Amino acid sequence: MDGASRRISAGRLLAYAGPALPVAMALYAVSVVLPGLLTETGRISPAELGLVLLLTRVADVGFDIAVGAASDATPGRFGGRKAWIAVGGAVFAASYLALTDPPRLVSGLWLFLALIGFYLGWSMIVVPHNAWGSELAGGYNERSRLFAYRVGAGYAGSLLFAVTPLAPIFATHAFTAETLRATGWIVAGLVAASTLACVALAPSSRPRSAAPFRPAALLDVLRRNRPFQLYAAISVLNGLSNGMFIAVVFLYQTRYLRLADFAWLSLVVYIGANLLALPLWQAVMARLGKTRAWGLGLALAGAVYPPMAVLTPGPGALPWSLLIFAVAGAAFSVSNVATPAVLGDIVDYERLRSGRQLTGPLFAVQSLLDKFNSAIGGGAAFLLIGAFGYSASGPLTPMAVTGLQLSHLFIPTLLNFVALVLLWRFPLTARRQQTIARRLARSAPSPGSVA
């Protein structure tokens, strides 16, 4: 057992991880399929969609910090972090139902308001959920194990979304408005069931300080905490890379490679590889450390994106496309585990450095970065393809193809390799984190629970 950790049973970890399944299912739909469907059906232009995505991130910039600080301050007698997850689930499910059944002509204002509700609910679930997970597992490797369960539940949700078109009630295996509408009710039911199980069965976290959050403390972290500075830069680069890659994958597969009937299969392969690679990456992280394993994943993903540009459109591209998706999915898997696990180590380091307990606010910053990366990466991708002349109703010109390939393949590769350089300089190794955990354990409060 590493550091100050205690091993949590698999059953209780499954209960904790449960809400990640419907959240990932909905997030995948909103990030991957919804933008393409809205533009391809002429409900909104690519340029207007890109602008809405960018404005959404500006408008909800304070959600995550507020939720993180408030969940830190919510006492156990009022439900602690579990109460935030329950309320957030209701907001999230309602907003996703609206997004999956949009009006015939989508105005920028309607989409903006629906996305604000969606991401507010997302913050209310994900920020307390991740902060709670960091508190549950205090050791270097146990923290990776816990977040692997949460990430695995997320991949299961993404996989469920990917195979939805195969249901016999649909006339085609392609993603359509009818497919998306059906997922709205599926997600609503799963949110209710998983949230109930999580609140009732998941373990409570160890005690934490009830000191009120002060914004100046977070500013001090941004100025003086070198590991967090590096982490934030790496997270942005990695997230923007994935945000751009994912945002136009639907258009690249359907419009350019002409594989619309197999879009579901590409997603199944990509998500399935993510899920299957988790045990391998856990072993690599235990062997090399979280940041080195994360770097290997970035390098592998960056190496396999560009070859997709040489595929000839048509059925012959399918086997090679699936192979690339499998390798890219397996490579990206480690990022989703390493990101919250490394941040948990930084929270411990900050507590030792300054004496401040900033679990909620720091995980709120990560949530903010995740949404920033998704929206800015996706928005930039759509603005770029629009600038290169892409049109849903017009022909796919060579210039438009260049825009798609820059957004989907080449810029994400460049961002990954810049992040890789920074990762190799990250200072919090397993040995250093274990030293931090031992020092913190000497001043730990008496047993209790607050989550």
Summary of the structure (lengths in Angstrom):
residues: 451
radius of gyration: 21.1
end to end distance: 23.2
largest distance: 67.6
contacts: 1690
relative contact order: 0.17
helix: 79%
strand: 0%
